Each structure stands twice: as C-alpha cells, then as structure tokens.
Amino acid sequence: VLIFVPLWRLRSSGVKTEGTWRYFLFFAALGMGFMFIEISFIQSFVLFLGSPTHALSVTIFALLLFSAIGSFLSVRFVDRPEWALGRLALVITVVVVVYSLSLSSLFQAFLGLPMAVRIGIAVIAQIPMGLTLGMFMPLGIACISRQHARLVPWAWAVNGIGSVLGTTLAVILAMAFGFKVVAGCAVVLYLSGTGLLLAAQRKAG
C-alpha cells in the first residue's frame, strides 16, 4: 500500500513509471539477499567465536564496515554501472560458494587461537564479501536515477522492505533446510535481481 498506491497516483499525474517493476524487484532482491547472506554465515562465526553475542557483534560490525567501504569504492564505476553490476553478480556468486565450502574448515583450523586473534580472523574473512555487497546499492541507484530520478526514494523504501522480509524468511528457510540453502537463495536473488535491472536498462536504451 505504501509503495504502490503513491506510485499509482504519481503515474496518474504524468510521472513516467513504465518498466519500474524490474528496478523495484532488483532493490527488493538486494535487501533480502543481504540479510540472507548475513544470517547464513552467522552460525559459522558463532562456533568460531564461542558465543552468539560475539558472533553477532563482529559479523554485523565487519560486514557493515566493509560494505560501506565497498559503497565508497563503487564511485569508480558510476559512469558504467551496468558493466560493473554484471561482473559483481558473478563475483558474489563465487564468494558465497567459496565461503559455503571452506569457511567452516578454515575456522576449525584456527579454533584454538586466543579470542583476540580469532576476532581478527573473523573480521578479515568478511572483507571480500563486504566490499562486493556494498557496491550493488549505489550502482543500482545510479541506474534508476538516470531513467526515473523521482523514484529513487521508492528504491530505498523497497530495499528496506526487502531487508525486513529477508530477516524473517532467512530464519524460516534455515530452520527448514539449513544455512547453505539460505546462502544459495541469496545467490539466486542477486543474480536474478541484477538480471532484471540490466534488462530494464537495455529496454530504456
């Protein structure tokens, strides 16, 4: 209601909104996918750091920190966001697969180290993931602002809704199918969302 009723009213007043559903699905997929990735790997950090409190604190801090840095670095690709997003989708796929297959074994090898060292390892381990995830949102905003500048606030809103839904859905999926399935769903969300955005950009010329 809060997203599509105002959007319908804008359309009736002459604001161009054709084809925007692809953009909105992209931003919803980002919100859900980010939470899927965060929640799917927290369990590994719980075992490595010894408690949910440490795992949540370190994971959220590190992932948001490196996502912010990735967002800052994405300015280098703002003049060619489609080119960058297509490659970032492949990178995040590889990163998630590598993490799913090797993160637990890596943590197991260093489990006997002091807590401070393990925290440092946990933080460093999130650098590739955080940097990559942080670039999607600003590059998506760069794309939609070219074609539908007035709809940028809607993009942020849809992304927020996706994050809230993603938090709940990730827990439900993890309980039913396991955390690796949640990570796999995150990959699907990022690939499909990016594909929809690139299709919208091609259609817009």
Accessible surface in RSA format (square Angstrom, percent):
REM  Atomic radii and reference values for relative SASA: ProtOr
REM  Chains: A
REM  Algorithm: Lee & Richards
REM  Probe-radius: 1.40
REM  Slices: 20
REM RES _ NUM      All-atoms   Total-Side   Main-Chain    Non-polar    All polar
REM                ABS   REL    ABS   REL    ABS   REL    ABS   REL    ABS   REL
RES VAL A   1   144.54  95.1 107.31  97.1  37.23  89.7 109.92  95.5  34.62  93.9
RES LEU A   2   155.91  86.8 143.01 102.3  12.90  32.4 143.37 100.7  12.54  33.7
RES ILE A   3    15.22   8.7  14.99  11.2   0.23   0.6  14.99  10.8   0.23   0.6
RES PHE A   4   125.49  62.8 122.38  75.8   3.11   8.1 122.67  74.4   2.81   8.1
RES VAL A   5    76.28  50.2  74.46  67.4   1.82   4.4  76.25  66.3   0.03   0.1
RES PRO A   6    48.77  35.5  44.54  40.6   4.23  15.4  47.53  39.2   1.23   7.7
RES LEU A   7    14.50   8.1  14.39  10.3   0.11   0.3  14.39  10.1   0.11   0.3
RES TRP A   8   168.32  67.5 163.50  79.1   4.82  11.3 139.48  74.4  28.84  46.8
RES ARG A   9   161.91  68.0 157.78  80.4   4.13   9.8  33.78  46.2 128.13  77.7
RES LEU A  10    31.03  17.3  29.97  21.4   1.06   2.7  30.77  21.6   0.26   0.7
RES ARG A  11   131.34  55.1 120.94  61.7  10.39  24.7  24.17  33.0 107.16  64.9
RES SER A  12    83.85  70.9  40.76  54.4  43.09  99.3  38.88  82.8  44.98  63.0
RES SER A  13    83.62  70.7  42.94  57.3  40.68  93.7  49.94 106.3  33.69  47.2
RES GLY A  14    66.97  82.6   0.00   N/A  66.97  82.6  36.32  99.7  30.65  68.6
RES VAL A  15    23.99  15.8  16.25  14.7   7.74  18.6  21.64  18.8   2.35   6.4
RES LYS A  16   132.18  64.5 120.38  73.9  11.80  28.1  76.96  69.3  55.22  58.8
RES THR A  17     9.15   6.5   4.07   4.1   5.08  12.1   1.74   2.3   7.41  11.2
RES GLU A  18    97.54  56.0  85.24  64.5  12.30  29.3  56.78 109.8  40.76  33.3
RES GLY A  19    20.89  25.8   0.00   N/A  20.89  25.8  10.15  27.9  10.74  24.1
RES THR A  20     6.79   4.8   6.38   6.5   0.41   1.0   0.00   0.0   6.79  10.3
RES TRP A  21   127.30  51.1 124.25  60.1   3.05   7.2 109.51  58.4  17.80  28.9
RES ARG A  22    46.74  19.6  46.74  23.8   0.00   0.0   0.66   0.9  46.08  27.9
RES TYR A  23     3.53   1.7   3.53   2.0   0.00   0.0   3.51   2.6   0.03   0.0
RES PHE A  24     7.63   3.8   7.20   4.5   0.43   1.1   7.49   4.5   0.14   0.4
RES LEU A  25    85.35  47.5  82.68  59.1   2.68   6.7  82.77  58.1   2.59   7.0
RES PHE A  26     0.41   0.2   0.41   0.3   0.00   0.0   0.41   0.3   0.00   0.0
RES PHE A  27     0.00   0.0   0.00   0.0   0.00   0.0   0.00   0.0   0.00   0.0
RES ALA A  28    22.36  20.6  22.36  34.5   0.00   0.0  22.36  31.5   0.00   0.0
RES ALA A  29     7.99   7.3   6.06   9.3   1.93   4.4   7.48  10.5   0.50   1.3
RES LEU A  30     8.43   4.7   7.23   5.2   1.20   3.0   7.25   5.1   1.18   3.2
RES GLY A  31     1.62   2.0   0.00   N/A   1.62   2.0   1.62   4.4   0.00   0.0
RES MET A  32    34.31  17.8  34.31  22.7   0.00   0.0  17.28  14.7  17.04  22.6
RES GLY A  33     0.00   0.0   0.00   N/A   0.00   0.0   0.00   0.0   0.00   0.0
RES PHE A  34    39.43  19.7  39.43  24.4   0.00   0.0  39.43  23.9   0.00   0.0
RES MET A  35    36.49  18.9  36.49  24.1   0.00   0.0  22.91  19.5  13.58  18.0
RES PHE A  36     5.36   2.7   5.36   3.3   0.00   0.0   5.36   3.2   0.00   0.0
RES ILE A  37     2.03   1.2   1.81   1.4   0.22   0.5   1.81   1.3   0.22   0.6
RES GLU A  38    15.33   8.8  13.22  10.0   2.11   5.0   3.84   7.4  11.50   9.4
RES ILE A  39    26.34  15.0  24.94  18.6   1.40   3.4  24.94  18.0   1.40   3.8
RES SER A  40     6.00   5.1   0.29   0.4   5.72  13.2   0.29   0.6   5.72   8.0
RES PHE A  41    16.71   8.4  16.71  10.3   0.00   0.0  16.71  10.1   0.00   0.0
RES ILE A  42    25.49  14.5  25.49  19.0   0.00   0.0  25.49  18.4   0.00   0.0
RES GLN A  43    75.42  42.2  74.56  54.5   0.86   2.0  19.85  42.2  55.57  42.1
RES SER A  44    19.59  16.6  15.39  20.5   4.20   9.7   3.45   7.3  16.14  22.6
RES PHE A  45     3.11   1.6   3.11   1.9   0.00   0.0   3.11   1.9   0.00   0.0
RES VAL A  46    28.61  18.8  27.46  24.9   1.16   2.8  27.46  23.9   1.16   3.1
RES LEU A  47   125.25  69.8 110.64  79.2  14.61  36.7 114.23  80.2  11.02  29.7
RES PHE A  48     0.97   0.5   0.03   0.0   0.94   2.5   0.88   0.5   0.09   0.3
RES LEU A  49     0.46   0.3   0.00   0.0   0.46   1.1   0.00   0.0   0.46   1.2
RES GLY A  50    62.07  76.5   0.00   N/A  62.07  76.5  29.57  81.1  32.50  72.8
RES SER A  51    30.30  25.6  29.22  39.0   1.08   2.5  29.75  63.4   0.54   0.8
RES PRO A  52    83.82  61.1  83.82  76.4   0.00   0.0  83.82  69.2   0.00   0.0
RES THR A  53    98.60  70.1  93.96  95.3   4.64  11.1  62.86  84.4  35.74  54.0
RES HIS A  54    77.52  42.4  76.59  53.2   0.94   2.4  50.29  51.8  27.23  31.7
RES ALA A  55     0.00   0.0   0.00   0.0   0.00   0.0   0.00   0.0   0.00   0.0
RES LEU A  56    78.63  43.8  78.59  56.2   0.04   0.1  78.63  55.2   0.00   0.0
RES SER A  57    67.65  57.2  53.75  71.7  13.90  32.0  40.40  86.0  27.24  38.2
RES VAL A  58    14.71   9.7  12.27  11.1   2.44   5.9  14.71  12.8   0.00   0.0
RES THR A  59     2.50   1.8   2.50   2.5   0.00   0.0   2.50   3.4   0.00   0.0
RES ILE A  60    70.91  40.4  70.91  52.8   0.00   0.0  70.91  51.1   0.00   0.0
RES PHE A  61   122.07  61.1 113.58  70.4   8.49  22.1 120.55  73.1   1.52   4.4
RES ALA A  62     0.00   0.0   0.00   0.0   0.00   0.0   0.00   0.0   0.00   0.0
RES LEU A  63     3.50   2.0   3.50   2.5   0.00   0.0   3.50   2.5   0.00   0.0
RES LEU A  64    97.23  54.1  92.34  66.1   4.89  12.3  92.70  65.1   4.53  12.2
RES LEU A  65    73.29  40.8  66.92  47.9   6.36  16.0  72.56  51.0   0.73   2.0
RES PHE A  66    22.87  11.4  22.87  14.2   0.00   0.0  22.87  13.9   0.00   0.0
RES SER A  67    12.36  10.4  11.30  15.1   1.06   2.4  11.60  24.7   0.77   1.1
RES ALA A  68    60.46  55.6  46.92  72.4  13.54  30.8  54.58  76.9   5.88  15.6
RES ILE A  69    68.46  39.0  66.11  49.3   2.35   5.7  68.42  49.3   0.04   0.1
RES GLY A  70     0.00   0.0   0.00   N/A   0.00   0.0   0.00   0.0   0.00   0.0
RES SER A  71    43.83  37.0  37.71  50.3   6.12  14.1  14.70  31.3  29.13  40.8
RES PHE A  72   150.06  75.1 140.09  86.8   9.97  26.0 149.12  90.4   0.94   2.7
RES LEU A  73    51.99  29.0  51.25  36.7   0.73   1.8  51.99  36.5   0.00   0.0
RES SER A  74     3.17   2.7   2.85   3.8   0.32   0.7   0.04   0.1   3.12   4.4
RES VAL A  75    98.16  64.6  86.97  78.7  11.19  27.0  91.01  79.1   7.15  19.4
RES ARG A  76   174.48  73.3 149.16  76.0  25.32  60.3  48.75  66.6 125.73  76.2
RES PHE A  77    48.67  24.4  48.67  30.1   0.00   0.0  48.67  29.5   0.00   0.0
RES VAL A  78    72.87  48.0  67.51  61.1   5.36  12.9  67.51  58.7   5.36  14.5
RES ASP A  79   108.93  76.3  81.51  81.1  27.42  64.8  43.67 102.8  65.26  65.1
RES ARG A  80   112.76  47.3 109.62  55.9   3.14   7.5  38.32  52.4  74.44  45.1
RES PRO A  81     0.00   0.0   0.00   0.0   0.00   0.0   0.00   0.0   0.00   0.0
RES GLU A  82    46.84  26.9  42.96  32.5   3.88   9.2  28.17  54.5  18.67  15.2
RES TRP A  83   103.05  41.4  93.26  45.1   9.79  23.0  88.75  47.3  14.31  23.2
RES ALA A  84     4.32   4.0   2.28   3.5   2.04   4.6   4.02   5.7   0.31   0.8
RES LEU A  85     0.00   0.0   0.00   0.0   0.00   0.0   0.00   0.0   0.00   0.0
RES GLY A  86    22.76  28.1   0.00   N/A  22.76  28.1  17.10  46.9   5.66  12.7
RES ARG A  87   119.07  50.0 118.30  60.3   0.77   1.8  42.68  58.3  76.39  46.3
RES LEU A  88    19.63  10.9  19.57  14.0   0.06   0.2  19.63  13.8   0.00   0.0
RES ALA A  89     5.45   5.0   5.45   8.4   0.00   0.0   5.45   7.7   0.00   0.0
RES LEU A  90   115.85  64.5 115.16  82.4   0.69   1.7 115.56  81.2   0.29   0.8
RES VAL A  91    66.60  43.8  63.94  57.9   2.66   6.4  66.57  57.8   0.03   0.1
RES ILE A  92     0.45   0.3   0.45   0.3   0.00   0.0   0.45   0.3   0.00   0.0
RES THR A  93    32.14  22.9  32.14  32.6   0.00   0.0  32.14  43.2   0.00   0.0
RES VAL A  94    92.56  60.9  89.97  81.5   2.58   6.2  92.56  80.4   0.00   0.0
RES VAL A  95    18.31  12.0  16.38  14.8   1.93   4.6  18.31  15.9   0.00   0.0
RES VAL A  96     3.19   2.1   3.19   2.9   0.00   0.0   3.19   2.8   0.00   0.0
RES VAL A  97    72.29  47.6  70.05  63.4   2.24   5.4  72.29  62.8   0.00   0.0
RES VAL A  98    77.16  50.8  75.01  67.9   2.15   5.2  77.16  67.0   0.00   0.0
RES TYR A  99    23.19  10.8  21.46  12.2   1.72   4.5  21.79  16.4   1.40   1.7
RES SER A 100    23.57  19.9  13.60  18.1   9.97  23.0  14.02  29.9   9.54  13.4
RES LEU A 101   132.24  73.6 105.19  75.3  27.05  68.0 106.72  74.9  25.52  68.7
RES SER A 102    48.67  41.1  47.17  63.0   1.50   3.4  38.20  81.4  10.46  14.7
RES LEU A 103     7.66   4.3   6.97   5.0   0.69   1.7   7.66   5.4   0.00   0.0
RES SER A 104    71.03  60.0  63.50  84.7   7.53  17.3  42.69  90.9  28.34  39.7
RES SER A 105    76.40  64.6  64.49  86.1  11.91  27.4  37.59  80.1  38.81  54.4
RES LEU A 106    74.70  41.6  68.98  49.3   5.72  14.4  74.19  52.1   0.51   1.4
RES PHE A 107     6.59   3.3   6.59   4.1   0.00   0.0   6.59   4.0   0.00   0.0
RES GLN A 108   124.26  69.5 112.05  81.9  12.21  29.1  41.60  88.5  82.66  62.7
RES ALA A 109    80.27  73.8  39.15  60.4  41.12  93.5  51.01  71.8  29.26  77.5
RES PHE A 110    76.12  38.1  75.08  46.5   1.04   2.7  76.12  46.2   0.00   0.0
RES LEU A 111    71.01  39.5  62.37  44.6   8.64  21.7  62.40  43.8   8.61  23.2
RES GLY A 112    82.42 101.6   0.00   N/A  82.42 101.6  43.88 120.4  38.54  86.3
RES LEU A 113    65.23  36.3  61.40  43.9   3.83   9.6  61.70  43.3   3.54   9.5
RES PRO A 114    86.82  63.3  74.77  68.2  12.04  43.8  86.49  71.4   0.33   2.1
RES MET A 115    63.86  33.1  58.27  38.6   5.59  13.3  58.27  49.5   5.59   7.4
RES ALA A 116    79.86  73.4  62.97  97.2  16.89  38.4  67.07  94.4  12.79  33.9
RES VAL A 117    69.81  45.9  62.86  56.9   6.95  16.8  69.06  60.0   0.75   2.0
RES ARG A 118    36.10  15.2  36.10  18.4   0.00   0.0   0.09   0.1  36.00  21.8
RES ILE A 119    54.30  30.9  54.30  40.5   0.00   0.0  54.30  39.1   0.00   0.0
RES GLY A 120    29.56  36.5   0.00   N/A  29.56  36.5  29.25  80.3   0.30   0.7
RES ILE A 121    35.66  20.3  33.61  25.0   2.05   5.0  34.50  24.8   1.16   3.1
RES ALA A 122     0.00   0.0   0.00   0.0   0.00   0.0   0.00   0.0   0.00   0.0
RES VAL A 123    30.90  20.3  30.90  28.0   0.00   0.0  30.90  26.9   0.00   0.0
RES ILE A 124   115.40  65.7 113.06  84.2   2.34   5.6 113.06  81.4   2.34   6.4
RES ALA A 125    16.46  15.1   3.67   5.7  12.79  29.1  14.79  20.8   1.68   4.4
RES GLN A 126     6.92   3.9   6.92   5.1   0.00   0.0   3.28   7.0   3.64   2.8
RES ILE A 127    58.46  33.3  58.46  43.6   0.00   0.0  58.46  42.1   0.00   0.0
RES PRO A 128    62.97  45.9  55.88  50.9   7.09  25.8  62.80  51.8   0.17   1.1
RES MET A 129     3.90   2.0   3.90   2.6   0.00   0.0   3.90   3.3   0.00   0.0
RES GLY A 130     0.00   0.0   0.00   N/A   0.00   0.0   0.00   0.0   0.00   0.0
RES LEU A 131    46.52  25.9  46.52  33.3   0.00   0.0  46.52  32.7   0.00   0.0
RES THR A 132    11.13   7.9   9.50   9.6   1.63   3.9   1.57   2.1   9.56  14.5
RES LEU A 133     7.19   4.0   0.00   0.0   7.19  18.1   0.00   0.0   7.19  19.3
RES GLY A 134     7.81   9.6   0.00   N/A   7.81   9.6   6.69  18.4   1.12   2.5
RES MET A 135    24.91  12.9  24.91  16.5   0.00   0.0  23.20  19.7   1.70   2.3
RES PHE A 136     1.55   0.8   1.55   1.0   0.00   0.0   1.55   0.9   0.00   0.0
RES MET A 137    30.55  15.8  30.38  20.1   0.18   0.4  29.88  25.4   0.68   0.9
RES PRO A 138    38.10  27.8  28.36  25.8   9.75  35.4  33.31  27.5   4.79  29.8
RES LEU A 139     1.16   0.6   1.16   0.8   0.00   0.0   1.16   0.8   0.00   0.0
RES GLY A 140     0.00   0.0   0.00   N/A   0.00   0.0   0.00   0.0   0.00   0.0
RES ILE A 141    30.05  17.1  30.05  22.4   0.00   0.0  30.05  21.6   0.00   0.0
RES ALA A 142    14.16  13.0   6.58  10.2   7.58  17.2  12.71  17.9   1.45   3.8
RES CYS A 143     0.00   0.0   0.00   0.0   0.00   0.0   0.00   0.0   0.00   0.0
RES ILE A 144     0.00   0.0   0.00   0.0   0.00   0.0   0.00   0.0   0.00   0.0
RES SER A 145    43.98  37.2  34.07  45.5   9.90  22.8  20.58  43.8  23.40  32.8
RES ARG A 146   121.53  51.0  82.55  42.1  38.98  92.8  46.72  63.9  74.81  45.3
RES GLN A 147    61.58  34.4  39.97  29.2  21.61  51.4   3.64   7.7  57.94  43.9
RES HIS A 148    15.09   8.2   7.80   5.4   7.30  18.7   8.12   8.4   6.98   8.1
RES ALA A 149    64.65  59.4  49.83  76.9  14.82  33.7  50.01  70.4  14.64  38.8
RES ARG A 150   149.32  62.7 137.03  69.9  12.29  29.3  67.35  92.0  81.97  49.7
RES LEU A 151     0.63   0.4   0.63   0.5   0.00   0.0   0.63   0.4   0.00   0.0
RES VAL A 152    29.10  19.1  29.10  26.3   0.00   0.0  29.10  25.3   0.00   0.0
RES PRO A 153    80.97  59.0  71.64  65.3   9.32  33.9  76.25  63.0   4.72  29.3
RES TRP A 154    44.20  17.7  42.83  20.7   1.36   3.2  41.95  22.4   2.25   3.6
RES ALA A 155     0.00   0.0   0.00   0.0   0.00   0.0   0.00   0.0   0.00   0.0
RES TRP A 156   143.06  57.4 136.09  65.9   6.97  16.4 125.65  67.0  17.41  28.2
RES ALA A 157    42.88  39.4  28.87  44.6  14.01  31.9  40.68  57.3   2.20   5.8
RES VAL A 158    13.43   8.8  13.39  12.1   0.04   0.1  13.39  11.6   0.04   0.1
RES ASN A 159    26.29  18.1  26.29  25.4   0.00   0.0   0.00   0.0  26.29  25.4
RES GLY A 160    33.32  41.1   0.00   N/A  33.32  41.1  32.18  88.3   1.14   2.5
RES ILE A 161    83.40  47.5  79.98  59.6   3.42   8.2  82.51  59.4   0.88   2.4
RES GLY A 162     0.81   1.0   0.00   N/A   0.81   1.0   0.81   2.2   0.00   0.0
RES SER A 163    31.86  26.9  31.06  41.4   0.81   1.9  19.58  41.7  12.28  17.2
RES VAL A 164   106.61  70.2 101.53  91.9   5.08  12.3 106.15  92.2   0.47   1.3
RES LEU A 165    93.07  51.8  92.30  66.0   0.77   1.9  93.02  65.3   0.05   0.1
RES GLY A 166     0.00   0.0   0.00   N/A   0.00   0.0   0.00   0.0   0.00   0.0
RES THR A 167    55.80  39.7  55.80  56.6   0.00   0.0  48.76  65.5   7.04  10.6
RES THR A 168    79.68  56.7  75.42  76.5   4.26  10.2  52.38  70.4  27.31  41.3
RES LEU A 169    70.81  39.4  70.81  50.7   0.00   0.0  70.81  49.7   0.00   0.0
RES ALA A 170     0.00   0.0   0.00   0.0   0.00   0.0   0.00   0.0   0.00   0.0
RES VAL A 171    69.49  45.7  68.37  61.9   1.11   2.7  69.49  60.4   0.00   0.0
RES ILE A 172    96.15  54.7  94.08  70.1   2.07   5.0  95.30  68.6   0.85   2.3
RES LEU A 173    42.53  23.7  42.51  30.4   0.02   0.1  42.53  29.9   0.00   0.0
RES ALA A 174    12.86  11.8   3.55   5.5   9.31  21.2   3.76   5.3   9.11  24.1
RES MET A 175   161.77  83.8 122.07  80.8  39.70  94.5 111.79  95.0  49.98  66.2
RES ALA A 176    66.49  61.1  29.18  45.0  37.32  84.9  38.90  54.8  27.60  73.1
RES PHE A 177   133.41  66.7 104.43  64.7  28.98  75.4 113.13  68.6  20.28  58.0
RES GLY A 178    27.35  33.7   0.00   N/A  27.35  33.7  25.49  70.0   1.85   4.2
RES PHE A 179    73.52  36.8  68.83  42.6   4.68  12.2  69.01  41.8   4.51  12.9
RES LYS A 180   139.47  68.0 128.87  79.1  10.60  25.2  86.61  78.0  52.85  56.3
RES VAL A 181    64.51  42.5  58.58  53.0   5.93  14.3  63.77  55.4   0.74   2.0
RES VAL A 182     0.00   0.0   0.00   0.0   0.00   0.0   0.00   0.0   0.00   0.0
RES ALA A 183     1.72   1.6   1.72   2.7   0.00   0.0   1.72   2.4   0.00   0.0
RES GLY A 184    33.80  41.7   0.00   N/A  33.80  41.7  31.96  87.7   1.84   4.1
RES CYS A 185    39.66  30.0  36.21  40.4   3.45   8.1   7.66  19.4  32.00  34.5
RES ALA A 186     0.00   0.0   0.00   0.0   0.00   0.0   0.00   0.0   0.00   0.0
RES VAL A 187    17.00  11.2  16.18  14.6   0.82   2.0  17.00  14.8   0.00   0.0
RES VAL A 188    94.70  62.3  93.35  84.5   1.34   3.2  94.48  82.1   0.21   0.6
RES LEU A 189    34.50  19.2  34.50  24.7   0.00   0.0  34.50  24.2   0.00   0.0
RES TYR A 190     3.59   1.7   2.93   1.7   0.66   1.7   0.77   0.6   2.82   3.5
RES LEU A 191    69.45  38.7  60.44  43.2   9.01  22.7  60.69  42.6   8.76  23.6
RES SER A 192    56.45  47.7  44.00  58.7  12.46  28.7  45.30  96.5  11.15  15.6
RES GLY A 193     1.64   2.0   0.00   N/A   1.64   2.0   1.61   4.4   0.03   0.1
RES THR A 194     3.21   2.3   2.91   3.0   0.30   0.7   2.86   3.8   0.36   0.5
RES GLY A 195    35.22  43.4   0.00   N/A  35.22  43.4  31.22  85.7   4.00   9.0
RES LEU A 196    50.99  28.4  49.51  35.4   1.49   3.7  50.07  35.2   0.92   2.5
RES LEU A 197     0.00   0.0   0.00   0.0   0.00   0.0   0.00   0.0   0.00   0.0
RES LEU A 198    33.01  18.4  32.46  23.2   0.55   1.4  32.63  22.9   0.38   1.0
RES ALA A 199    30.83  28.3  26.35  40.7   4.48  10.2  27.25  38.4   3.57   9.5
RES ALA A 200     5.18   4.8   1.27   2.0   3.90   8.9   2.54   3.6   2.63   7.0
RES GLN A 201    13.25   7.4   7.86   5.7   5.39  12.8   5.71  12.2   7.54   5.7
RES ARG A 202   170.12  71.4 145.54  74.2  24.57  58.5  79.41 108.5  90.70  55.0
RES LYS A 203   151.02  73.7 116.36  71.4  34.66  82.5  86.64  78.0  64.38  68.6
RES ALA A 204    48.05  44.2  11.49  17.7  36.57  83.2  23.43  33.0  24.62  65.2
RES GLY A 205    96.37 118.8   0.00   N/A  96.37 118.8  49.66 136.3  46.71 104.6
END  Absolute sums over single chains surface
CHAIN  1 A    10279.0       8680.9       1598.1       7764.1       2514.9
END  Absolute sums over all chains
TOTAL         10279.0       8680.9       1598.1       7764.1       2514.9
